[in-house]
Amino acid sequence: MSAHSSSLDRKNGGWSGRFSEPVADFVLRYTASLGFDRRLALVDIEASLAHAAMLERAGVLSPQDLGEIQRGMAVIRGEIELGRFEWRLELEDVHLNIERRLTELIGEAGKRLHTGRSRNDQVATDLRLWLRAAIDLIDGYLAAVQQALVEQAEAHAATVMPGFTHLQVAQPVSFGHHLLAYVEMFERDRERLRDARRRVNRLPLGAAALAGTTFPIDRAFVAARLGFEGLCENSLDAVSDRDFAIEFAAAAALLMTHLSRLAEELVLWMSPRFGFVRLPDRFTTGSSIMPQKKNPDVPELARGKTGRVVGHLAALLVLMKGQPLAYNKDNQEDKEPLFDTVDTVLDTLRAFAEMIPGIEVDAAAMRRAAEEGYSTATDLADYLVRRGMPFRDAHEAVARAVRLAAERHCELAALPLEDLRALAPLADADVYGVLNVDGSLAARNHVGGTSPAQVRAQVARWRDRLGLAG
């Protein structure tokens, strides 16, 4: 073999015979995906073994070839797991690296493995296998975050804090009730991910490059072997679309948005202007110049990383929007946004699952804040309605009472009864019971309400749903 043809073999991967000159070094670097797609190596081996078993069953491979492929793949798996596998950039991607090493180990049988498939359906299969496992990991971490929130909610079922609208004090709520709102959000995130997983879990292998294959393949056998729930039933669609990745990215972006909202509240609550919570020191940092600082870096970074994940969703949508059928090289750009989205979500969930149990609550500071800002004004209006006043009239009377209290720099509960009666003649001595924040909380005793009794009932339901011990 001439030096020239040897160079072609080295630099044109598996199709050297078609080209008259080697790929330029810059183009090789520009088009190579090995730097990021090597994380698909183990699922690539898993899918290849299922493909080989199917080919042997169909009579395309001999039992001897299958045995050699299985032996070679076991060696390669071990090399990868031990960090001893030699990754070669000139082979462009994870698939060709593994195939070339397999051929080095077992000879001709390694060259037969690619019968009846293309890198197009191969990578689509690998990506679905990898993402399926990632979704399962994320679900587990989400459940851990939910568990941490439920535990804190149970401990603070009767801890009073101000509920806000427009970041203004609105009505008293239980801190436990507030935390359970996030448990609900994260449960919907889990539902979305589980639903997306069903569409991820369909087998594209067998579509080959775009039109299927002339070999007598058994796609249902491969699907069962790999744990897929169904097949991609159009070969063009199977290799060309990445909507399963986009759908996951959308669910991940929404999940991160929920985490970011919780992060924003932790940042606010930790500020001395609120002083509601203290985060564990290991999740905070100091200042290089201000020795008194204790910065909530983990929640702040979670807010920032949410923008990163949302950006990856936008990148995947733009990647797909102009592609004609079927496969295009554009789709090589799907992996880095997808991989980084999974990494970011998993890291953020792990941080929150470990941070939330260590949050310390200043219940006295929360109560003081709840007792400010006329948070029981609605309770006073409801009291007047129960005594016969039309709601709009009661609303107006309470608004005037709030204005009077503001002029006197006191809370509603500090107004004398005669002043309240001057504004609302139906008021009586029992009115002060509804102006108490504990009474306000206890009065909202219905499903979804913030009373301590209802919060404890919610906690019990979540313990059951999450399989937690009582």
C-alpha positions as CSV (number, residue, x, y, z in Angstrom):
1,M,0.0,0.0,0.0
2,S,1.4,3.4,-0.9
3,A,2.0,6.1,1.7
4,H,-0.6,8.2,0.0
5,S,-3.4,5.6,0.3
6,S,-2.3,4.9,3.9
7,S,-2.8,8.6,4.6
8,L,-6.2,8.4,3.1
9,D,-7.2,5.5,5.4
10,R,-5.9,7.4,8.4
11,K,-7.6,10.7,7.6
12,N,-10.8,9.8,5.8
13,G,-12.2,7.4,8.4
14,G,-14.3,4.6,6.9
15,W,-14.7,6.0,3.4
16,S,-11.2,6.6,2.2
17,G,-11.7,5.0,-1.2
18,R,-14.0,7.8,-2.4
19,F,-11.6,10.6,-1.9
20,S,-8.5,11.8,-3.7
21,E,-6.9,13.7,-0.9
22,P,-6.9,13.6,2.9
23,V,-9.1,15.7,5.0
24,A,-7.4,19.0,6.0
25,D,-6.3,19.1,9.6
26,F,-8.4,22.1,10.3
27,V,-11.5,20.4,8.8
28,L,-10.8,17.3,10.8
29,R,-10.8,19.4,14.0
30,Y,-13.8,21.4,12.9
31,T,-16.0,18.3,12.1
32,A,-14.8,16.0,14.8
33,S,-17.2,15.2,17.6
34,L,-15.0,12.9,19.6
35,G,-14.3,15.6,22.3
36,F,-17.9,15.4,23.5
37,D,-19.6,12.3,22.1
38,R,-17.2,9.9,23.7
39,R,-19.5,10.0,26.7
40,L,-21.8,7.8,24.6
41,A,-19.3,5.0,24.5
42,L,-20.9,2.6,26.9
43,V,-24.4,2.9,25.4
44,D,-22.8,2.6,21.9
45,I,-21.3,-0.7,23.0
46,E,-24.7,-1.8,24.5
47,A,-26.5,-1.0,21.3
48,S,-23.9,-2.6,19.1
49,L,-24.1,-5.8,21.1
50,A,-27.9,-5.9,20.7
51,H,-27.5,-5.2,16.9
52,A,-24.9,-8.0,16.6
53,A,-27.2,-10.5,18.5
54,M,-30.0,-9.7,16.1
55,L,-27.8,-10.1,13.0
56,E,-26.7,-13.5,14.3
57,R,-30.3,-14.5,15.0
58,A,-31.2,-13.4,11.4
59,G,-28.3,-15.5,10.0
60,V,-26.4,-12.5,8.8
61,L,-23.6,-13.1,11.3
62,S,-22.2,-16.4,12.3
63,P,-22.3,-17.6,15.9
64,Q,-18.5,-17.4,15.8
65,D,-18.6,-13.7,14.7
66,L,-21.0,-12.9,17.4
67,G,-18.8,-14.5,20.0
68,E,-15.8,-12.6,18.8
69,I,-17.7,-9.3,18.8
70,Q,-18.9,-9.9,22.3
71,R,-15.4,-10.8,23.5
72,G,-13.9,-7.7,21.8
73,M,-16.6,-5.4,23.2
74,A,-15.9,-6.7,26.7
75,V,-12.2,-5.8,26.3
76,I,-13.1,-2.3,25.0
77,R,-15.6,-1.7,27.8
78,G,-12.9,-2.5,30.3
79,E,-10.4,-0.2,28.6
80,I,-12.9,2.6,28.6
81,E,-13.9,2.1,32.2
82,L,-10.3,2.0,33.3
83,G,-9.4,5.1,31.3
84,R,-7.0,3.1,29.1
85,F,-8.8,3.4,25.8
86,E,-6.8,5.2,23.1
87,W,-9.1,7.8,21.6
88,R,-8.0,8.9,18.1
89,L,-9.1,12.2,16.7
90,E,-8.6,11.2,13.1
91,L,-11.4,8.7,13.6
92,E,-13.7,11.6,14.2
93,D,-16.3,10.2,16.6
94,V,-17.0,7.6,19.3
95,H,-18.5,5.1,16.9
96,L,-15.6,4.9,14.5
97,N,-13.1,4.8,17.4
98,I,-14.9,1.8,18.9
99,E,-15.3,0.0,15.6
100,R,-11.7,0.5,14.7
101,R,-10.5,-0.8,18.1
102,L,-12.9,-3.8,17.7
103,T,-11.4,-4.6,14.3
104,E,-7.9,-4.4,15.8
105,L,-8.9,-6.9,18.5
106,I,-10.9,-9.4,16.5
107,G,-10.2,-8.8,12.8
108,E,-12.8,-9.5,10.1
109,A,-15.7,-10.1,12.5
110,G,-15.3,-6.5,13.7
111,K,-15.8,-5.2,10.1
112,R,-19.1,-7.1,9.9
113,L,-20.7,-5.4,12.9
114,H,-21.8,-2.4,10.9
115,T,-23.9,-4.5,8.5
116,G,-27.5,-3.3,8.2
117,R,-26.9,0.0,10.1
118,S,-25.6,3.5,9.5
119,R,-24.0,6.0,11.9
120,N,-27.2,7.9,11.4
121,D,-29.4,5.4,13.2
122,Q,-26.5,4.4,15.4
123,V,-26.1,7.8,17.0
124,A,-29.9,8.4,17.2
125,T,-30.1,5.1,19.2
126,D,-27.1,5.9,21.4
127,L,-28.5,9.4,22.2
128,R,-31.9,8.0,23.2
129,L,-30.3,5.3,25.4
130,W,-28.1,7.9,27.1
131,L,-31.0,10.4,27.6
132,R,-33.3,7.7,28.9
133,A,-30.8,7.0,31.7
134,A,-30.3,10.7,32.3
135,I,-34.0,11.2,32.8
136,D,-34.1,8.4,35.3
137,L,-31.2,10.0,37.3
138,I,-32.9,13.4,37.2
139,D,-36.1,11.9,38.5
140,G,-34.3,10.4,41.4
141,Y,-32.7,13.7,42.4
142,L,-36.0,15.6,42.0
143,A,-37.6,13.1,44.4
144,A,-34.7,13.9,46.8
145,V,-35.4,17.6,46.6
146,Q,-39.1,17.0,47.2
147,Q,-38.3,14.8,50.2
148,A,-36.1,17.6,51.7
149,L,-38.9,20.1,51.2
150,V,-41.5,17.9,52.7
151,E,-39.3,17.3,55.8
152,Q,-38.9,21.1,56.3
153,A,-42.6,21.7,55.6
154,E,-43.5,19.2,58.4
155,A,-41.2,20.9,60.8
156,H,-42.7,24.3,60.0
157,A,-46.4,23.5,59.4
158,A,-47.3,26.2,62.0
159,T,-44.5,28.6,61.4
160,V,-46.1,31.9,60.3
161,M,-44.6,34.0,57.5
162,P,-45.9,36.7,55.3
163,G,-47.3,35.6,52.0
164,F,-46.5,38.0,49.2
165,T,-48.0,39.3,46.0
166,H,-46.0,41.8,44.0
167,L,-43.4,41.2,46.7
168,Q,-45.7,43.2,49.0
169,V,-47.0,41.6,52.2
170,A,-50.4,40.1,51.3
171,Q,-51.6,37.5,53.9
172,P,-50.1,35.3,56.5
173,V,-49.2,31.8,55.4
174,S,-47.5,28.8,56.9
175,F,-43.8,28.4,55.9
176,G,-44.5,24.8,55.4
177,H,-47.3,25.6,53.0
178,H,-45.0,27.9,51.1
179,L,-42.4,25.1,50.7
180,L,-45.1,22.6,49.6
181,A,-45.9,24.9,46.7
182,Y,-42.5,23.9,45.3
183,V,-43.1,20.2,45.9
184,E,-46.2,20.6,43.7
185,M,-44.1,22.3,40.9
186,F,-41.4,19.7,41.0
187,E,-44.0,16.9,40.8
188,R,-45.3,18.4,37.6
189,D,-41.7,18.5,36.4
190,R,-41.4,14.8,37.1
191,E,-44.6,14.1,35.3
192,R,-43.4,16.0,32.2
193,L,-40.1,14.2,32.2
194,R,-41.7,10.8,32.6
195,D,-44.0,11.6,29.7
196,A,-41.1,12.8,27.6
197,R,-39.3,9.6,28.5
198,R,-41.9,7.5,26.7
199,R,-41.1,9.3,23.4
200,V,-37.4,9.1,24.0
201,N,-37.8,5.4,24.5
202,R,-38.4,4.4,20.9
203,L,-35.9,2.5,18.8
204,P,-34.5,4.2,15.6
205,L,-31.9,1.4,14.9
206,G,-32.9,-0.3,11.7
207,A,-33.6,2.9,9.8
208,A,-30.0,2.7,8.6
209,A,-28.9,5.9,6.7
210,L,-32.5,7.0,5.9
211,A,-34.4,4.3,3.9
212,G,-34.0,1.2,6.0
213,T,-31.9,-1.9,5.0
214,T,-32.1,-4.8,2.6
215,F,-31.0,-7.2,5.4
216,P,-33.6,-9.3,7.2
217,I,-33.4,-7.4,10.5
218,D,-35.7,-7.9,13.5
219,R,-36.1,-4.4,15.0
220,A,-38.6,-5.7,17.7
221,F,-35.9,-8.0,19.0
222,V,-33.4,-5.2,19.3
223,A,-36.0,-3.0,21.0
224,A,-36.8,-5.6,23.5
225,R,-33.1,-6.3,24.1
226,L,-32.4,-2.6,24.8
227,G,-35.6,-2.0,26.8
228,F,-37.2,0.3,24.3
229,E,-41.0,0.5,24.5
230,G,-41.6,0.9,20.8
231,L,-40.1,1.6,17.4
232,C,-39.6,4.7,15.3
233,E,-41.9,3.6,12.5
234,N,-40.6,5.9,9.7
235,S,-37.0,5.5,8.7
236,L,-36.6,9.1,7.5
237,D,-38.1,10.5,10.8
238,A,-36.1,8.0,12.9
239,V,-32.7,9.4,11.8
240,S,-33.5,13.0,11.2
241,D,-35.5,14.5,14.1
242,R,-34.3,15.5,17.5
243,D,-37.7,16.5,18.9
244,F,-37.2,14.0,21.8
245,A,-34.1,16.0,22.8
246,I,-35.9,19.3,22.4
247,E,-38.8,18.1,24.5
248,F,-36.5,17.0,27.2
249,A,-34.7,20.4,27.1
250,A,-38.0,22.2,27.4
251,A,-38.9,20.2,30.5
252,A,-35.5,20.8,31.9
253,A,-35.8,24.5,31.2
254,L,-39.0,24.6,33.1
255,L,-37.6,22.5,36.0
256,M,-34.6,25.0,36.2
257,T,-37.1,27.9,36.2
258,H,-38.8,26.4,39.2
259,L,-35.4,25.9,40.9
260,S,-34.5,29.5,40.1
261,R,-37.7,30.8,41.7
262,L,-36.8,28.9,44.9
263,A,-33.2,30.2,44.6
264,E,-34.4,33.8,44.3
265,E,-36.5,33.4,47.5
266,L,-33.6,31.9,49.4
267,V,-31.4,34.8,48.3
268,L,-34.1,37.3,49.5
269,W,-34.8,35.4,52.8
270,M,-31.1,35.2,53.6
271,S,-30.7,39.0,53.3
272,P,-30.6,40.9,56.6
273,R,-33.6,42.9,55.3
274,F,-35.6,39.7,55.6
275,G,-33.5,37.6,57.9
276,F,-35.9,34.6,57.5
277,V,-33.3,31.8,56.9
278,R,-29.7,30.9,57.3
279,L,-28.1,28.6,54.8
280,P,-25.5,26.0,55.7
281,D,-22.0,27.6,55.6
282,R,-20.8,25.0,53.0
283,F,-23.3,26.4,50.5
284,T,-22.1,30.0,50.9
285,T,-19.0,32.0,50.4
286,G,-17.3,35.1,51.9
287,S,-16.1,38.3,50.4
288,S,-12.5,39.1,49.4
289,I,-12.8,42.6,51.0
290,M,-15.8,42.6,53.3
291,P,-15.3,40.2,56.2
292,Q,-18.9,40.3,57.4
293,K,-20.3,38.9,54.2
294,K,-21.9,35.5,53.8
295,N,-23.0,35.2,50.2
296,P,-25.7,32.7,48.9
297,D,-23.6,31.7,46.0
298,V,-25.3,28.3,45.3
299,P,-28.8,29.8,44.9
300,E,-27.3,32.7,42.9
301,L,-25.6,30.3,40.6
302,A,-28.7,28.3,40.2
303,R,-30.5,31.4,38.9
304,G,-27.6,32.0,36.5
305,K,-27.5,28.4,35.3
306,T,-31.2,28.6,34.5
307,G,-30.4,31.0,31.7
308,R,-27.8,28.6,30.4
309,V,-30.4,25.7,30.2
310,V,-33.0,28.0,28.6
311,G,-30.3,29.0,26.1
312,H,-29.7,25.3,25.2
313,L,-33.4,24.8,24.5
314,A,-33.3,27.8,22.1
315,A,-30.1,26.4,20.5
316,L,-31.7,23.0,19.8
317,L,-34.9,24.6,18.4
318,V,-32.9,26.8,16.0
319,L,-30.7,23.8,15.1
320,M,-33.7,21.8,13.9
321,K,-35.8,24.5,12.3
322,G,-34.3,24.7,8.9
323,Q,-33.3,21.1,8.2
324,P,-34.7,19.2,5.2
325,L,-35.2,15.4,5.5
326,A,-33.3,13.3,6.4
327,Y,-30.0,13.4,8.4
328,N,-27.8,16.5,8.2
329,K,-24.4,17.2,9.8
330,D,-26.1,20.0,11.7
331,N,-27.3,17.3,14.2
332,Q,-23.8,16.8,15.4
333,E,-24.5,20.1,17.3
334,D,-27.3,18.5,19.3
335,K,-25.0,16.8,21.8
336,E,-23.2,19.6,23.6
337,P,-26.4,21.5,24.5
338,L,-28.1,18.3,25.6
339,F,-25.1,17.0,27.6
340,D,-24.6,20.3,29.4
341,T,-28.3,20.6,30.1
342,V,-28.3,17.2,31.9
343,D,-25.1,18.0,33.7
344,T,-26.4,21.4,34.9
345,V,-29.8,20.0,36.0
346,L,-28.2,17.1,37.9
347,D,-25.6,19.3,39.7
348,T,-28.2,21.9,40.6
349,L,-30.7,19.3,42.0
350,R,-27.9,17.6,44.0
351,A,-27.0,21.0,45.5
352,F,-30.5,21.7,46.5
353,A,-31.2,18.2,47.8
354,E,-28.2,18.6,50.1
355,M,-28.7,22.3,51.0
356,I,-32.4,22.3,51.9
357,P,-32.2,20.0,55.0
358,G,-29.7,22.3,56.5
359,I,-31.7,25.5,56.2
360,E,-32.3,27.2,59.6
361,V,-35.4,29.2,60.0
362,D,-35.8,32.3,62.1
363,A,-39.5,31.8,63.0
364,A,-39.5,35.0,65.1
365,A,-38.3,37.1,62.2
366,M,-41.0,35.5,60.0
367,R,-43.7,36.2,62.5
368,R,-42.7,39.9,62.9
369,A,-42.8,40.3,59.2
370,A,-46.2,38.7,59.0
371,E,-47.5,41.0,61.7
372,E,-46.5,44.0,59.7
373,G,-48.0,45.3,56.5
374,Y,-51.6,44.8,57.5
375,S,-51.5,41.2,56.4
376,T,-54.9,40.4,58.2
377,A,-56.8,43.1,56.3
378,T,-58.6,40.5,54.2
379,D,-59.6,38.6,57.4
380,L,-61.2,41.7,58.7
381,A,-63.1,42.1,55.4
382,D,-64.3,38.5,55.6
383,Y,-65.3,39.0,59.2
384,L,-67.5,42.0,58.2
385,V,-69.1,40.0,55.4
386,R,-70.0,37.2,57.7
387,R,-71.7,39.7,59.9
388,G,-73.9,40.9,57.0
389,M,-71.9,43.7,55.2
390,P,-71.6,43.4,51.4
391,F,-68.1,42.5,50.4
392,R,-67.4,45.7,48.4
393,D,-68.6,47.8,51.4
394,A,-66.4,45.7,53.7
395,H,-63.5,46.1,51.4
396,E,-63.9,49.9,51.5
397,A,-64.3,50.0,55.2
398,V,-61.1,48.0,55.8
399,A,-59.2,50.1,53.3
400,R,-60.1,53.2,55.4
401,A,-59.1,51.3,58.6
402,V,-55.7,50.5,57.0
403,R,-55.2,54.2,56.1
404,L,-56.1,55.2,59.7
405,A,-53.6,52.6,61.1
406,A,-50.9,53.8,58.7
407,E,-51.5,57.4,59.9
408,R,-51.1,56.3,63.5
409,H,-48.1,54.1,62.6
410,C,-49.7,51.0,64.2
411,E,-51.1,47.7,63.1
412,L,-54.9,47.0,62.6
413,A,-55.0,45.0,65.8
414,A,-53.9,48.1,67.7
415,L,-56.8,50.3,66.6
416,P,-59.4,50.8,69.4
417,L,-62.8,49.1,69.0
418,E,-64.6,52.4,68.8
419,D,-62.5,53.5,65.9
420,L,-63.2,50.3,64.0
421,R,-66.9,50.6,64.8
422,A,-66.8,54.2,63.4
423,L,-65.7,52.7,60.1
424,A,-67.6,49.5,60.3
425,P,-70.5,49.5,62.8
426,L,-70.9,45.7,62.6
427,A,-67.5,45.2,64.3
428,D,-67.6,43.7,67.8
429,A,-65.1,42.8,70.4
430,D,-64.4,39.4,68.8
431,V,-62.9,41.2,65.8
432,Y,-59.5,41.0,67.3
433,G,-59.5,37.3,67.0
434,V,-59.4,37.5,63.2
435,L,-56.7,40.2,63.3
436,N,-54.3,37.7,64.9
437,V,-51.9,36.0,62.4
438,D,-52.4,32.5,64.0
439,G,-56.2,32.9,63.8
440,S,-55.8,34.0,60.1
441,L,-53.8,30.8,59.4
442,A,-56.1,28.5,61.2
443,A,-59.2,29.8,59.5
444,R,-58.0,28.6,56.1
445,N,-58.7,25.0,56.9
446,H,-59.7,23.5,53.5
447,V,-57.9,21.4,50.9
448,G,-55.1,23.5,49.5
449,G,-55.4,26.0,52.4
450,T,-52.6,27.2,54.6
451,S,-53.8,26.2,58.0
452,P,-51.4,24.0,60.0
453,A,-53.9,21.2,60.0
454,Q,-54.1,21.3,56.2
455,V,-50.3,21.5,55.8
456,R,-49.9,18.4,58.0
457,A,-52.4,16.7,55.8
458,Q,-50.5,17.7,52.7
459,V,-47.3,16.4,54.2
460,A,-48.9,13.1,55.0
461,R,-50.1,12.8,51.4
462,W,-46.6,13.6,50.0
463,R,-45.0,11.2,52.4
464,D,-47.2,8.5,51.0
465,R,-46.7,9.5,47.3
466,L,-42.9,9.7,47.8
467,G,-42.7,6.5,49.7
468,L,-41.3,8.1,52.9
469,A,-41.6,6.7,56.3
470,G,-44.1,8.5,58.5
